[in-house]
Amino acid sequence: MKAVHFGAGNIGRGFIGEVLCKNGFHVTFVDVNETLIDELQKRGGYEIELAGEDRTRQKITNVDGINSKKNPEQVAGAIAEADLVTTAIGPQILAFIAESIAKGISGRQRTGNKRPLDVIACENMIGGSAFLRSEVEKYLDGDAAGFAALYIGFPNAAVDRIVPAQKHGDPLFVTVEHFREWVIDDSERKAKHVTLEGVEYVPDLLPFIERKLFSVNSGHATAAYSGHYYGHAYINEALKDKRVMTLLKNALAETGSLLVEKWGFDKTRHAEYVDKIISRFTNPAISDDIPRVARTPIRKLGREERFTRPVCELKKRGLQCKALLSTMAFALVYDNPDDAESVKLQEMLKTETPEMVIETVTALDDADLIAEIAAAYRSLKK
């Protein structure tokens, strides 16, 4: 079978591409990075390394690539014949690939290809595939829109694997952690004939998305923002700092209390899940640099993101959220001149009050929560 995957970066090659290739797919990576695409076309494969004491390597084969900037028509043609389409490009980029996907769907309609196809956004966001569908639909005319409604699924997914920023002499080589989790909403699938080993299909994805977002992503960002404040460069290094580790554990205790009450996760098993997450963050074989994890602080402070959403739900239920509010303050003081959103955030804080900035970036309308974050921010600025 044929898969088209948008994003030839480390996560695309080191996670999604690995799973697809192990399931017997020929994977066509789509990207604008000429070096990566040229090497994929030339070599038809690459190696990944599992971070750990043994440093096990795996060969990934039966792949190629398309430069979407130079050959957009080839992208549409590949989608017209594909059995599966996936993405790992970052939430902010999804809208930019929508037209190519729409053209591929229109191509399937013109050629009478009624084989069901799923398009799965493997991104760190809630409802990524649903968002992508709304963007794709903007480029579909009446007939193609009707065709898509019948034959094209956009099942949401939750994905989890730490793939740190890294540089190697071989541009395709990538190091990843052993752990990986890919969960797909079975109720939204059209291509039921495609079942991937190593992937979990569930009737309701939201509990798993929130468990991952409010545990792995909330925790990772907590360690990054507080770690940066205390002068650390890497996540595993930062977590040797008692102040960072204490904040992380307290933040995950708060999000855990929400997940247990809201979704009925077993309290003991969730505590074990949290312990596993912390062990992944402290893995000495994964030196995940803080700027990578902390990037785009404005997005991460957003209303539906890893801090603001659980804070609102915790308060609504009368549960503690003090550690998460503190972490939001650490995100506000995150100052990295190489991060466009950090630069913008610091400029906002120079011309507006913290309360005004917090209200703008979080979309909070709770004056008490805004005041608590602002007070924590001011204490960090002293």
C-alpha positions in Angstrom: 0.0 0.0 0.0 1.0 3.6 -0.5 1.1 6.3 2.2 1.8 10.1 1.7 3.3 11.7 4.8 3.6 15.5 5.1 6.7 16.4 7.0 10.1 14.7 6.5 11.5 16.1 9.8 12.7 14.1 12.8 9.2 13.2 14.0 8.0 12.2 10.5 11.0 10.0 9.9 11.6 8.8 13.4 8.0 8.0 14.4 5.2 8.1 11.8 7.4 6.9 8.9 8.8 4.1 11.0 5.3 2.8 11.9 4.1 3.0 8.3 7.1 1.3 6.9 6.9 -1.5 9.4 3.3 -2.0 8.3 4.4 -2.6 4.7 3.7 0.8 3.3 5.7 2.6 0.6 6.0 6.0 2.2 6.3 9.2 0.1 7.5 12.1 2.3 6.3 15.5 1.3 8.4 18.5 2.4 10.0 21.8 1.2 13.4 20.9 2.7 15.5 20.2 -0.4 18.3 18.3 1.4 15.9 15.8 3.0 13.8 15.2 -0.1 16.9 14.8 -2.3 18.4 12.3 0.0 15.2 10.3 0.4 14.8 10.2 -3.4 18.5 9.2 -3.8 18.7 6.5 -1.1 15.1 5.2 -0.6 15.7 4.7 3.1 17.4 5.8 6.3 18.3 4.7 9.8 16.8 5.5 13.2 18.5 4.9 16.5 16.6 4.0 19.7 18.1 6.0 22.6 19.3 3.9 25.4 22.3 2.0 26.6 22.2 -0.4 23.7 21.7 2.3 21.0 19.8 -0.1 18.7 19.5 0.9 15.1 16.7 0.1 12.7 16.7 0.5 8.9 13.7 2.1 7.3 13.3 1.3 3.6 10.8 1.7 0.7 10.5 5.5 1.0 10.9 8.4 -1.4 10.1 12.1 -1.3 8.4 15.0 -3.2 9.4 18.6 -2.9 6.0 20.3 -2.5 7.3 23.7 -3.4 8.8 22.5 -6.7 6.4 19.8 -7.6 2.9 20.5 -6.2 1.3 18.5 -9.0 3.2 15.4 -7.9 1.8 15.8 -4.4 -1.7 15.9 -5.6 -1.1 12.9 -7.9 0.4 10.9 -5.0 -2.7 11.6 -2.8 -5.0 10.6 -5.7 -3.5 7.1 -5.5 -2.7 6.9 -1.8 -4.1 4.4 0.8 -3.3 6.7 3.7 -2.3 10.3 4.2 -0.6 11.5 7.5 1.0 14.7 8.7 3.6 15.7 11.3 4.4 19.3 10.4 3.2 21.4 13.3 -0.3 22.7 14.0 0.5 26.1 12.5 1.4 24.6 9.1 -1.7 22.5 8.5 -3.6 25.2 6.7 -0.8 25.5 4.2 -1.1 21.9 3.0 -4.9 21.9 2.7 -5.0 22.9 -0.9 -2.6 20.1 -2.0 -4.8 17.6 -0.2 -7.9 19.0 -1.8 -6.4 18.7 -5.2 -5.5 15.1 -4.5 -9.1 14.4 -3.4 -10.4 16.0 -6.5 -8.1 13.8 -8.5 -9.5 10.7 -6.9 -13.0 11.9 -7.8 -12.1 12.6 -11.4 -10.5 9.2 -11.9 -13.3 7.4 -10.1 -11.1 6.2 -7.2 -13.7 5.4 -4.6 -11.3 3.4 -2.3 -11.8 5.0 1.1 -9.0 7.2 2.3 -8.1 8.5 5.8 -6.2 11.7 6.3 -4.7 11.8 9.8 -3.0 14.8 11.4 -0.4 13.5 13.9 0.1 16.8 15.7 0.2 18.1 19.3 -3.2 19.6 19.2 -6.8 18.7 20.0 -8.8 18.0 16.9 -6.0 18.2 14.5 -7.6 16.1 11.7 -10.9 17.9 12.2 -9.2 21.2 11.8 -7.4 20.0 8.7 -10.7 18.8 7.2 -12.2 22.3 7.7 -9.2 23.8 5.8 -9.4 21.2 3.0 -13.1 21.8 2.5 -12.4 25.4 1.6 -10.8 24.2 -1.6 -13.4 21.6 -2.6 -16.2 22.4 -5.1 -19.7 20.9 -4.8 -19.0 17.6 -6.5 -15.6 17.0 -4.8 -17.0 18.0 -1.4 -19.8 15.4 -1.8 -17.2 12.8 -2.8 -15.0 13.7 0.2 -18.0 13.3 2.5 -18.5 9.8 1.3 -15.0 8.5 0.9 -12.5 10.6 2.8 -12.1 10.3 6.6 -10.3 12.7 8.9 -10.0 10.8 12.1 -8.4 12.6 15.0 -5.3 11.1 16.6 -3.1 11.4 19.6 0.7 10.8 19.2 3.5 10.6 21.7 7.2 10.1 21.2 10.1 12.2 22.2 12.3 13.1 19.3 14.8 15.7 20.4 16.4 18.3 18.3 19.6 16.9 16.9 22.3 17.2 14.3 24.1 14.4 12.5 26.5 14.1 9.5 23.8 12.1 7.9 20.8 14.4 7.4 18.3 11.5 7.4 19.6 9.7 10.6 17.4 10.3 13.6 17.5 9.3 17.3 14.3 8.6 19.1 13.2 7.3 22.5 11.9 3.7 22.8 8.5 4.7 23.9 5.8 5.5 21.3 2.1 5.8 21.4 -0.3 6.5 18.4 -4.0 6.4 19.1 -6.7 7.0 16.4 -10.4 7.7 16.7 -12.0 4.6 15.1 -15.4 6.3 14.8 -14.1 8.8 12.3 -12.3 6.4 10.0 -13.5 5.7 6.4 -10.6 3.3 5.4 -11.5 0.5 7.8 -9.5 -1.9 5.6 -6.3 -0.2 6.8 -5.3 -1.3 10.3 -1.9 -0.5 11.5 0.0 -2.7 14.0 1.5 -0.6 16.8 -1.5 1.8 16.7 -4.5 1.7 19.1 -8.0 2.4 17.7 -10.5 3.7 20.2 -14.2 4.6 20.0 -13.6 8.0 21.8 -10.3 9.7 21.4 -10.8 12.7 23.6 -9.8 11.1 26.9 -6.5 9.9 25.4 -5.8 13.2 23.7 -6.3 15.1 26.9 -4.3 12.5 28.9 -1.4 13.1 26.6 -1.8 16.8 26.2 -2.3 17.5 29.9 0.5 15.1 31.0 3.2 14.8 28.4 2.9 18.2 26.8 2.0 20.1 30.0 4.8 18.4 31.8 7.4 18.9 29.1 6.6 22.6 28.8 6.6 23.0 32.6 10.1 21.6 32.8 11.2 23.8 29.8 9.9 27.1 31.0 11.0 26.7 34.6 14.3 25.1 33.6 15.1 28.1 31.3 14.3 30.5 34.1 16.8 28.7 36.4 19.5 28.7 33.7 19.4 25.2 32.3 19.9 24.2 28.7 18.4 20.7 28.5 15.3 19.1 30.0 17.1 16.1 31.7 19.6 18.6 33.2 16.8 20.9 34.4 15.1 18.1 36.2 18.1 17.5 38.4 17.1 20.9 39.8 14.8 20.3 42.8 12.8 23.4 42.1 12.0 22.3 38.5 11.2 18.7 39.5 8.9 19.8 42.4 7.0 22.1 40.0 6.7 19.4 37.4 5.4 16.8 39.9 2.9 19.3 41.4 1.7 20.4 37.9 1.2 16.7 36.8 -0.6 16.0 40.1 -3.1 18.8 39.3 -3.7 17.7 35.7 -3.9 14.1 37.0 -6.7 15.0 39.4 -8.6 16.5 36.5 -8.1 13.5 34.2 -9.1 11.0 36.9 -12.3 13.0 37.8 -13.3 13.9 34.3 -12.6 10.6 32.4 -12.5 8.0 35.1 -8.9 7.0 34.6 -7.8 4.7 37.4 -5.9 6.8 40.0 -3.1 4.2 40.6 -2.6 3.5 36.9 -2.5 7.2 36.1 0.1 7.7 38.8 2.2 5.0 37.1 1.7 6.7 33.7 3.0 10.0 35.2 6.0 8.2 36.7 6.8 6.8 33.3 6.6 10.2 31.7 9.0 11.7 34.2 11.4 8.8 33.6 11.2 9.6 29.9 12.0 13.2 30.5 15.0 12.3 32.7 16.4 9.7 30.2 20.1 10.5 30.0 20.2 9.2 26.4 17.8 11.9 25.4 19.3 15.4 25.7 16.2 17.4 24.7 17.1 21.1 24.5 14.9 23.5 26.2 14.4 26.0 23.3 12.8 23.2 21.2 10.4 22.3 23.9 9.6 25.9 25.0 9.2 27.3 21.5 6.0 29.2 20.5 5.0 30.3 24.1 2.0 32.3 22.9 0.5 29.2 21.2 1.2 27.1 24.3 -0.6 29.6 26.5 -3.6 29.5 24.2 -7.2 28.9 25.5 -7.4 25.2 24.3 -3.8 24.4 25.1 -1.8 22.5 27.7 -2.1 25.1 30.6 -5.1 27.3 30.1 -7.6 24.6 29.3 -6.9 22.3 32.3 -6.7 25.4 34.6 -10.2 26.4 33.6 -11.6 22.9 34.1 -9.8 22.4 37.4 -11.2 25.7 38.8 -14.7 24.7 37.5 -14.5 21.5 39.5 -13.1 23.2 42.6 -9.7 21.5 42.2 -6.2 22.9 42.8 -4.3 24.6 39.9 -1.6 26.6 41.6 1.3 24.8 40.0 -0.1 25.3 36.5 -0.7 29.0 37.2 2.9 29.3 38.3 4.1 27.5 35.1 2.1 30.0 33.0 4.1 32.8 34.7 7.3 31.0 33.8 6.1 30.9 30.2 5.4 34.6 30.3 9.0 35.4 31.3 10.5 33.1 28.7 12.8 35.3 26.8 14.5 33.8 23.7 15.6 36.2 20.9 15.6 33.3 18.5 11.9 32.5 19.1 9.6 34.8 17.2 6.7 34.3 19.6 8.9 34.8 22.6 10.1 38.1 21.1 6.5 39.2 20.4 5.4 38.2 23.9 8.2 40.2 25.6 7.3 43.3 23.4 3.7 43.0 24.5 4.8 42.9 28.1 6.8 46.1 27.7 3.8 48.1 26.5 0.9 46.5 28.3 0.2 45.4 31.8 0.7 41.7 32.6 -3.1 41.3 33.1 -3.8 42.7 29.6 -1.2 40.4 28.0 -2.5 37.4 29.9 -6.1 38.1 28.9 -5.0 38.5 25.2 -2.9 35.3 24.9 -5.0 33.0 27.0 -8.5 34.3 26.2 -9.3 33.9 29.9 -12.3 35.9 31.2 -11.7 34.9 34.9 -10.3 37.9 36.7 -9.2 35.9 39.6 -7.1 33.5 37.5 -5.6 36.4 35.5 -4.7 38.1 38.8 -3.0 34.9 40.1 -0.9 34.5 37.0 0.0 38.2 37.0 1.1 38.0 40.6 3.2 35.0 39.9 4.7 36.7 36.9 5.6 39.8 38.9 7.3 37.7 41.6 9.5 36.1 38.9 10.5 39.5 37.6 11.7 40.8 40.9 
